[in-house]
Amino acid sequence: MNCRIKEAADRLLEMFETGKMPEAIARTMIRRESGDNRPCDEWSLGNQILMIAQGTMDARGFKQWNEVGRYVRKGAKAIHILGPVTKTVKKVDGESEEAINRVLILGFRSIPVFRYEDTDGDVLVRPDYKPVEYPPLWEAAERLGFDVKYEPGNGGCWGSFHIRTGDITLHTHDPKTFYHELAHAVHGTFAELKGGQDPTQEIVAETTSAVLLQLQGVAGYERHNFDYVRSYCRGKEPGQVVKAVMSVLSDVEKIITIILDAAGSKAAA
């Protein structure tokens, strides 16, 4: 293993095993600015992921686009999200004997919506959520061909990598999440990734993020890294976390080497 990468990994493993880590820094999610409202902001996380996987950050129905002065192009194909089919029933509360309305979900129906990219009309001006200063190694994502977007978060997740489009979406300016999602993207260049939260893939991505932070001399995320990896381990003890990390170090080193080479800051042997 490359000497610099090994030293950073060894420091990380020692902290994980002993529990001696710097005080965890507070993480922050990007807040939506006043007036920046889209229908999709109220969708479920699953529907938002379906939308982003179709290569857009804004999708709406015909009337919703018309309301903001945009119109669906002739021949444009809709993408589909899922809406619940509900039924309201009255149930008598056993203690108060009062009738209570309860909403039951009977199933889901497909709802057609259209991407911003498939509409014409008035330009929708949105706030720029990019950070004032990009995290170190940012240029690696650009040179490797990954499109990175910053968007406000809804508390559902910190970021995501979309296997189908190769896009990275970040809901925080923290470098930890950028490195985690970039690791997923690079991992997919030499391994076939599974959809969803695959434990091994998540451990690879988070370990890569943790080692890159060590290489950059950025402290304060170690506890976050540890807790994230532990959540995907069968055993929750420090020893099990270390064992899980060691089992993926080969892929981690390969990912980090690709990133450092792309950024033009190759680690010295």
KOLKOL-146508 format. One record per residue (C-alpha): residue number from 1; residue in three letters; z, y, x. Coordinates in nm, 4 decimals. Example, Ala and Ser with C-alpha at 12.3 -4.5 7.8 and 13.67 -1.06 7.14 Angstrom:
BEGIN
+------+-------+----------+----------+----------+
: paba : torse :        z :        y :        x :
+------+-------+----------+----------+----------+
:    1 :   ALA :   0.7800 :  -0.4500 :   1.2300 :
:    2 :   SER :   0.7140 :  -0.1060 :   1.3670 :
+------+-------+----------+----------+----------+
This chain:
BEGIN
+------+-------+----------+----------+----------+
: paba : torse :        z :        y :        x :
+------+-------+----------+----------+----------+
:    1 :   MET :   0.0000 :   0.0000 :   0.0000 :
:    2 :   ASN :  -0.0766 :   0.3527 :   0.1163 :
:    3 :   CYS :   0.2276 :   0.4858 :   0.3065 :
:    4 :   ARG :   0.2777 :   0.8023 :   0.1028 :
:    5 :   ILE :   0.2402 :   0.6189 :  -0.2262 :
:    6 :   LYS :   0.4785 :   0.3447 :  -0.1089 :
:    7 :   GLU :   0.7429 :   0.5978 :  -0.0036 :
:    8 :   ALA :   0.7222 :   0.7721 :  -0.3409 :
:    9 :   ALA :   0.7388 :   0.4408 :  -0.5272 :
:   10 :   ASP :   1.0371 :   0.3262 :  -0.3188 :
:   11 :   ARG :   1.2262 :   0.6498 :  -0.3963 :
:   12 :   LEU :   1.1562 :   0.5993 :  -0.7628 :
:   13 :   LEU :   1.2658 :   0.2339 :  -0.7635 :
:   14 :   GLU :   1.5902 :   0.3212 :  -0.5857 :
:   15 :   MET :   1.6716 :   0.5846 :  -0.8472 :
:   16 :   PHE :   1.5871 :   0.3466 :  -1.1311 :
:   17 :   GLU :   1.8025 :   0.0679 :  -0.9830 :
:   18 :   THR :   2.1061 :   0.2826 :  -0.8999 :
:   19 :   GLY :   2.0841 :   0.5219 :  -1.1916 :
:   20 :   LYS :   2.1179 :   0.8162 :  -0.9519 :
:   21 :   MET :   1.8604 :   1.0581 :  -1.0858 :
:   22 :   PRO :   1.8377 :   1.4376 :  -1.0999 :
:   23 :   GLU :   1.9503 :   1.6004 :  -1.4205 :
:   24 :   ALA :   1.6748 :   1.5612 :  -1.6789 :
:   25 :   ILE :   1.4866 :   1.8800 :  -1.7597 :
:   26 :   ALA :   1.4288 :   1.9842 :  -2.1195 :
:   27 :   ARG :   1.0804 :   1.9004 :  -2.2411 :
:   28 :   THR :   0.8921 :   2.1311 :  -2.4748 :
:   29 :   MET :   0.6112 :   2.0755 :  -2.7229 :
:   30 :   ILE :   0.3397 :   2.3356 :  -2.7797 :
:   31 :   ARG :   0.4181 :   2.5412 :  -3.0898 :
:   32 :   ARG :   0.1491 :   2.6408 :  -3.3348 :
:   33 :   GLU :   0.0859 :   3.0143 :  -3.3509 :
:   34 :   SER :   0.1140 :   3.1991 :  -3.6797 :
:   35 :   GLY :  -0.2073 :   3.1890 :  -3.8801 :
:   36 :   ASP :  -0.3481 :   2.8846 :  -3.7014 :
:   37 :   ASN :  -0.3495 :   2.6516 :  -4.0003 :
:   38 :   ARG :  -0.5859 :   2.3617 :  -4.0621 :
:   39 :   PRO :  -0.5743 :   2.0984 :  -4.3377 :
:   40 :   CYS :  -0.5574 :   1.8247 :  -4.0754 :
:   41 :   ASP :  -0.2245 :   1.9643 :  -3.9500 :
:   42 :   GLU :  -0.0669 :   1.8173 :  -4.2634 :
:   43 :   TRP :  -0.2249 :   1.4751 :  -4.2208 :
:   44 :   SER :  -0.0377 :   1.1696 :  -4.1018 :
:   45 :   LEU :  -0.0411 :   1.0945 :  -3.7296 :
:   46 :   GLY :  -0.2676 :   0.7956 :  -3.7993 :
:   47 :   ASN :  -0.5271 :   1.0121 :  -3.9718 :
:   48 :   GLN :  -0.5111 :   1.2705 :  -3.6948 :
:   49 :   ILE :  -0.5806 :   0.9971 :  -3.4413 :
:   50 :   LEU :  -0.8747 :   0.8742 :  -3.6523 :
:   51 :   MET :  -1.0111 :   1.2292 :  -3.6534 :
:   52 :   ILE :  -0.9706 :   1.2848 :  -3.2793 :
:   53 :   ALA :  -1.1299 :   0.9463 :  -3.2085 :
:   54 :   GLN :  -1.4421 :   1.0795 :  -3.3845 :
:   55 :   GLY :  -1.4691 :   1.3588 :  -3.1269 :
:   56 :   THR :  -1.3292 :   1.6546 :  -3.3201 :
:   57 :   MET :  -1.0081 :   1.8554 :  -3.3499 :
:   58 :   ASP :  -1.0878 :   1.9853 :  -3.7004 :
:   59 :   ALA :  -1.2229 :   1.7965 :  -4.0017 :
:   60 :   ARG :  -1.2256 :   1.9023 :  -4.3677 :
:   61 :   GLY :  -1.3835 :   1.8307 :  -4.7038 :
:   62 :   PHE :  -1.6864 :   2.0194 :  -4.8439 :
:   63 :   LYS :  -1.4814 :   2.2723 :  -5.0407 :
:   64 :   GLN :  -1.2326 :   2.3256 :  -4.7589 :
:   65 :   TRP :  -1.5167 :   2.4216 :  -4.5236 :
:   66 :   ASN :  -1.6708 :   2.6488 :  -4.7857 :
:   67 :   GLU :  -1.3381 :   2.8300 :  -4.8261 :
:   68 :   VAL :  -1.3532 :   2.9437 :  -4.4621 :
:   69 :   GLY :  -1.7219 :   3.0377 :  -4.4685 :
:   70 :   ARG :  -1.8643 :   2.7219 :  -4.3141 :
:   71 :   TYR :  -2.1058 :   2.4718 :  -4.4656 :
:   72 :   VAL :  -2.1823 :   2.1076 :  -4.3915 :
:   73 :   ARG :  -2.5266 :   2.0599 :  -4.2403 :
:   74 :   LYS :  -2.7808 :   1.8685 :  -4.4438 :
:   75 :   GLY :  -2.7821 :   1.5022 :  -4.3432 :
:   76 :   ALA :  -2.4431 :   1.5183 :  -4.1698 :
:   77 :   LYS :  -2.2454 :   1.1965 :  -4.1956 :
:   78 :   ALA :  -1.8850 :   1.2027 :  -4.3066 :
:   79 :   ILE :  -1.5989 :   1.0477 :  -4.1182 :
:   80 :   HIS :  -1.3198 :   0.8883 :  -4.3184 :
:   81 :   ILE :  -0.9435 :   0.9176 :  -4.3302 :
:   82 :   LEU :  -0.7007 :   0.7259 :  -4.5500 :
:   83 :   GLY :  -0.5145 :   0.8675 :  -4.8468 :
:   84 :   PRO :  -0.2377 :   0.6887 :  -5.0367 :
:   85 :   VAL :  -0.2875 :   0.5648 :  -5.3928 :
:   86 :   THR :   0.0405 :   0.6400 :  -5.5667 :
:   87 :   LYS :   0.2126 :   0.5805 :  -5.8968 :
:   88 :   THR :   0.5186 :   0.7621 :  -6.0260 :
:   89 :   VAL :   0.7708 :   0.5476 :  -6.2111 :
:   90 :   LYS :   1.1006 :   0.6315 :  -6.3749 :
:   91 :   LYS :   1.4066 :   0.4387 :  -6.2695 :
:   92 :   VAL :   1.7590 :   0.4744 :  -6.4070 :
:   93 :   ASP :   2.0227 :   0.5406 :  -6.1436 :
:   94 :   GLY :   2.3014 :   0.2825 :  -6.1741 :
:   95 :   GLU :   2.5881 :   0.5264 :  -6.1195 :
:   96 :   SER :   2.4787 :   0.8448 :  -6.2941 :
:   97 :   GLU :   2.2535 :   0.6689 :  -6.5480 :
:   98 :   GLU :   2.0041 :   0.9512 :  -6.4952 :
:   99 :   ALA :   1.6307 :   0.8847 :  -6.4899 :
:  100 :   ILE :   1.4858 :   0.9364 :  -6.1433 :
:  101 :   ASN :   1.1164 :   0.9673 :  -6.0636 :
:  102 :   ARG :   1.0092 :   0.7500 :  -5.7743 :
:  103 :   VAL :   0.6683 :   0.7490 :  -5.6109 :
:  104 :   LEU :   0.5289 :   0.4067 :  -5.5241 :
:  105 :   ILE :   0.2420 :   0.3596 :  -5.2779 :
:  106 :   LEU :   0.0042 :   0.1022 :  -5.4250 :
:  107 :   GLY :  -0.2500 :   0.1104 :  -5.1450 :
:  108 :   PHE :  -0.4902 :   0.3423 :  -4.9650 :
:  109 :   ARG :  -0.8308 :   0.4905 :  -5.0397 :
:  110 :   SER :  -1.1003 :   0.6215 :  -4.8085 :
:  111 :   ILE :  -1.1460 :   1.0002 :  -4.8075 :
:  112 :   PRO :  -1.4675 :   1.1492 :  -4.6617 :
:  113 :   VAL :  -1.4306 :   1.4592 :  -4.4424 :
:  114 :   PHE :  -1.6703 :   1.6364 :  -4.2057 :
:  115 :   ARG :  -1.6271 :   1.7434 :  -3.8451 :
:  116 :   TYR :  -1.6363 :   2.1081 :  -3.7418 :
:  117 :   GLU :  -1.9237 :   2.0132 :  -3.5108 :
:  118 :   ASP :  -2.1296 :   1.9107 :  -3.8171 :
:  119 :   THR :  -2.0958 :   2.2475 :  -3.9915 :
:  120 :   ASP :  -2.2517 :   2.5936 :  -3.9591 :
:  121 :   GLY :  -2.1328 :   2.9378 :  -4.0647 :
:  122 :   ASP :  -1.8541 :   3.1728 :  -3.9673 :
:  123 :   VAL :  -1.6972 :   3.1156 :  -3.6269 :
:  124 :   LEU :  -1.3343 :   3.0049 :  -3.6563 :
:  125 :   VAL :  -1.1309 :   3.1757 :  -3.3865 :
:  126 :   ARG :  -0.8318 :   2.9727 :  -3.2741 :
:  127 :   PRO :  -0.5545 :   3.0580 :  -3.0266 :
:  128 :   ASP :  -0.5907 :   2.9271 :  -2.6725 :
:  129 :   TYR :  -0.3106 :   2.6803 :  -2.6067 :
:  130 :   LYS :  -0.3986 :   2.6111 :  -2.2438 :
:  131 :   PRO :  -0.1166 :   2.6627 :  -1.9905 :
:  132 :   VAL :  -0.1049 :   2.9744 :  -1.7752 :
:  133 :   GLU :  -0.1216 :   2.7459 :  -1.4726 :
:  134 :   TYR :  -0.2671 :   2.3959 :  -1.4787 :
:  135 :   PRO :  -0.0635 :   2.1094 :  -1.3270 :
:  136 :   PRO :  -0.1466 :   1.9880 :  -0.9761 :
:  137 :   LEU :  -0.4382 :   1.7408 :  -0.9611 :
:  138 :   TRP :  -0.5933 :   1.8942 :  -1.2724 :
:  139 :   GLU :  -0.9296 :   1.9030 :  -1.0979 :
:  140 :   ALA :  -0.9243 :   1.5216 :  -1.0776 :
:  141 :   ALA :  -0.9642 :   1.4941 :  -1.4549 :
:  142 :   GLU :  -1.2634 :   1.7285 :  -1.4501 :
:  143 :   ARG :  -1.4328 :   1.5541 :  -1.1579 :
:  144 :   LEU :  -1.3785 :   1.2131 :  -1.3169 :
:  145 :   GLY :  -1.5415 :   1.3360 :  -1.6366 :
:  146 :   PHE :  -1.2395 :   1.3424 :  -1.8699 :
:  147 :   ASP :  -1.2178 :   1.6235 :  -2.1234 :
:  148 :   VAL :  -0.8592 :   1.7508 :  -2.1568 :
:  149 :   LYS :  -0.7490 :   1.9568 :  -2.4581 :
:  150 :   TYR :  -0.4170 :   2.1272 :  -2.5293 :
:  151 :   GLU :  -0.3132 :   2.1357 :  -2.8947 :
:  152 :   PRO :   0.0113 :   2.2126 :  -3.0818 :
:  153 :   GLY :   0.2291 :   1.9107 :  -3.1496 :
:  154 :   ASN :   0.3795 :   1.7895 :  -3.4742 :
:  155 :   GLY :   0.6580 :   1.5867 :  -3.3169 :
:  156 :   GLY :   0.4660 :   1.2600 :  -3.3474 :
:  157 :   CYS :   0.3651 :   1.2215 :  -2.9831 :
:  158 :   TRP :   0.3428 :   1.4175 :  -2.6580 :
:  159 :   GLY :  -0.0170 :   1.3296 :  -2.5829 :
:  160 :   SER :  -0.2885 :   1.0698 :  -2.6221 :
:  161 :   PHE :  -0.5927 :   0.9181 :  -2.4544 :
:  162 :   HIS :  -0.8780 :   0.8102 :  -2.6777 :
:  163 :   ILE :  -1.0522 :   0.4988 :  -2.5514 :
:  164 :   ARG :  -1.3667 :   0.5583 :  -2.7579 :
:  165 :   THR :  -1.4359 :   0.9173 :  -2.6511 :
:  166 :   GLY :  -1.2590 :   0.9309 :  -2.3150 :
:  167 :   ASP :  -1.0812 :   1.2501 :  -2.4227 :
:  168 :   ILE :  -0.7229 :   1.3431 :  -2.3415 :
:  169 :   THR :  -0.5181 :   1.5502 :  -2.5868 :
:  170 :   LEU :  -0.1892 :   1.7050 :  -2.4731 :
:  171 :   HIS :   0.0795 :   1.8530 :  -2.6967 :
:  172 :   THR :   0.2935 :   1.9790 :  -2.4096 :
:  173 :   HIS :   0.2394 :   2.1679 :  -2.0844 :
:  174 :   ASP :   0.4696 :   1.9273 :  -1.8981 :
:  175 :   PRO :   0.2864 :   1.7621 :  -1.6047 :
:  176 :   LYS :   0.4520 :   1.4281 :  -1.6862 :
:  177 :   THR :   0.2392 :   1.3800 :  -1.9967 :
:  178 :   PHE :  -0.0795 :   1.4966 :  -1.8253 :
:  179 :   TYR :  -0.0325 :   1.2377 :  -1.5498 :
:  180 :   HIS :   0.0545 :   0.9657 :  -1.8034 :
:  181 :   GLU :  -0.2607 :   1.0194 :  -2.0107 :
:  182 :   LEU :  -0.4787 :   1.0679 :  -1.7017 :
:  183 :   ALA :  -0.3447 :   0.7340 :  -1.5760 :
:  184 :   HIS :  -0.4593 :   0.5657 :  -1.8988 :
:  185 :   ALA :  -0.8022 :   0.7218 :  -1.8600 :
:  186 :   VAL :  -0.8424 :   0.6118 :  -1.4976 :
:  187 :   HIS :  -0.6977 :   0.2674 :  -1.5719 :
:  188 :   GLY :  -0.9770 :   0.2208 :  -1.8239 :
:  189 :   THR :  -1.2405 :   0.2694 :  -1.5528 :
:  190 :   PHE :  -1.1561 :  -0.0652 :  -1.3928 :
:  191 :   ALA :  -0.9663 :  -0.2563 :  -1.6634 :
:  192 :   GLU :  -1.0390 :  -0.3291 :  -2.0282 :
:  193 :   LEU :  -0.7730 :  -0.1396 :  -2.2224 :
:  194 :   LYS :  -0.6326 :  -0.2518 :  -2.5554 :
:  195 :   GLY :  -0.5929 :  -0.0109 :  -2.8440 :
:  196 :   GLY :  -0.2457 :   0.0994 :  -2.9469 :
:  197 :   GLN :   0.0730 :   0.0978 :  -2.7436 :
:  198 :   ASP :   0.0271 :  -0.2069 :  -2.5218 :
:  199 :   PRO :   0.3530 :  -0.2542 :  -2.3207 :
:  200 :   THR :   0.1865 :  -0.3326 :  -1.9871 :
:  201 :   GLN :  -0.0563 :  -0.0409 :  -2.0174 :
:  202 :   GLU :   0.2268 :   0.1950 :  -2.1074 :
:  203 :   ILE :   0.4362 :   0.0816 :  -1.8104 :
:  204 :   VAL :   0.1347 :   0.1284 :  -1.5797 :
:  205 :   ALA :   0.0702 :   0.4800 :  -1.7125 :
:  206 :   GLU :   0.4332 :   0.5923 :  -1.7010 :
:  207 :   THR :   0.4914 :   0.4488 :  -1.3538 :
:  208 :   THR :   0.1769 :   0.6247 :  -1.2322 :
:  209 :   SER :   0.3066 :   0.9491 :  -1.3804 :
:  210 :   ALA :   0.6459 :   0.9005 :  -1.2167 :
:  211 :   VAL :   0.4996 :   0.8279 :  -0.8718 :
:  212 :   LEU :   0.2591 :   1.1233 :  -0.8928 :
:  213 :   LEU :   0.5524 :   1.3501 :  -0.9785 :
:  214 :   GLN :   0.7355 :   1.2167 :  -0.6732 :
:  215 :   LEU :   0.4306 :   1.2810 :  -0.4553 :
:  216 :   GLN :   0.4162 :   1.6398 :  -0.5851 :
:  217 :   GLY :   0.7880 :   1.6898 :  -0.5252 :
:  218 :   VAL :   0.8501 :   1.7576 :  -0.8962 :
:  219 :   ALA :   1.2005 :   1.6488 :  -0.9980 :
:  220 :   GLY :   1.3684 :   1.6332 :  -1.3362 :
:  221 :   TYR :   1.1437 :   1.3826 :  -1.5139 :
:  222 :   GLU :   1.2911 :   1.0672 :  -1.3591 :
:  223 :   ARG :   1.5280 :   0.9986 :  -1.6486 :
:  224 :   HIS :   1.2441 :   1.0501 :  -1.8962 :
:  225 :   ASN :   1.0256 :   0.8107 :  -1.6933 :
:  226 :   PHE :   1.3020 :   0.5499 :  -1.6781 :
:  227 :   ASP :   1.3793 :   0.5642 :  -2.0498 :
:  228 :   TYR :   1.0105 :   0.5392 :  -2.1398 :
:  229 :   VAL :   0.9487 :   0.2337 :  -1.9201 :
:  230 :   ARG :   1.2716 :   0.0730 :  -2.0430 :
:  231 :   SER :   1.1561 :   0.1093 :  -2.4047 :
:  232 :   TYR :   0.8659 :  -0.1248 :  -2.3237 :
:  233 :   CYS :   1.0695 :  -0.3816 :  -2.1289 :
:  234 :   ARG :   1.2050 :  -0.7033 :  -2.2751 :
:  235 :   GLY :   1.5290 :  -0.6469 :  -2.0895 :
:  236 :   LYS :   1.6887 :  -0.3021 :  -2.0946 :
:  237 :   GLU :   1.8975 :  -0.3298 :  -1.7767 :
:  238 :   PRO :   1.7930 :  -0.1297 :  -1.4664 :
:  239 :   GLY :   1.7006 :  -0.4500 :  -1.2867 :
:  240 :   GLN :   1.4562 :  -0.5427 :  -1.5616 :
:  241 :   VAL :   1.3004 :  -0.1970 :  -1.5476 :
:  242 :   VAL :   1.2550 :  -0.2228 :  -1.1707 :
:  243 :   LYS :   1.1033 :  -0.5690 :  -1.2105 :
:  244 :   ALA :   0.8585 :  -0.4371 :  -1.4716 :
:  245 :   VAL :   0.7583 :  -0.1480 :  -1.2457 :
:  246 :   MET :   0.7081 :  -0.3727 :  -0.9426 :
:  247 :   SER :   0.4835 :  -0.6034 :  -1.1447 :
:  248 :   VAL :   0.2294 :  -0.3241 :  -1.2051 :
:  249 :   LEU :   0.2368 :  -0.1461 :  -0.8680 :
:  250 :   SER :  -0.1019 :  -0.2834 :  -0.7655 :
:  251 :   ASP :  -0.2767 :  -0.1134 :  -1.0571 :
:  252 :   VAL :  -0.0614 :   0.1976 :  -1.0115 :
:  253 :   GLU :  -0.1692 :   0.2344 :  -0.6491 :
:  254 :   LYS :  -0.5347 :   0.1914 :  -0.7442 :
:  255 :   ILE :  -0.5094 :   0.4581 :  -1.0163 :
:  256 :   ILE :  -0.3291 :   0.7043 :  -0.7903 :
:  257 :   THR :  -0.5805 :   0.6544 :  -0.5098 :
:  258 :   ILE :  -0.8688 :   0.7282 :  -0.7483 :
:  259 :   ILE :  -0.6940 :   1.0427 :  -0.8739 :
:  260 :   LEU :  -0.6087 :   1.1718 :  -0.5272 :
:  261 :   ASP :  -0.9596 :   1.1049 :  -0.3996 :
:  262 :   ALA :  -1.1121 :   1.2868 :  -0.6978 :
:  263 :   ALA :  -0.8797 :   1.5818 :  -0.6464 :
:  264 :   GLY :  -0.9777 :   1.6029 :  -0.2813 :
:  265 :   SER :  -0.6183 :   1.5490 :  -0.1686 :
:  266 :   LYS :  -0.6292 :   1.1916 :  -0.0464 :
:  267 :   ALA :  -0.2901 :   1.0629 :   0.0668 :
:  268 :   ALA :  -0.2650 :   1.0047 :   0.4369 :
:  269 :   ALA :  -0.2455 :   0.6454 :   0.5473 :
+------+-------+----------+----------+----------+
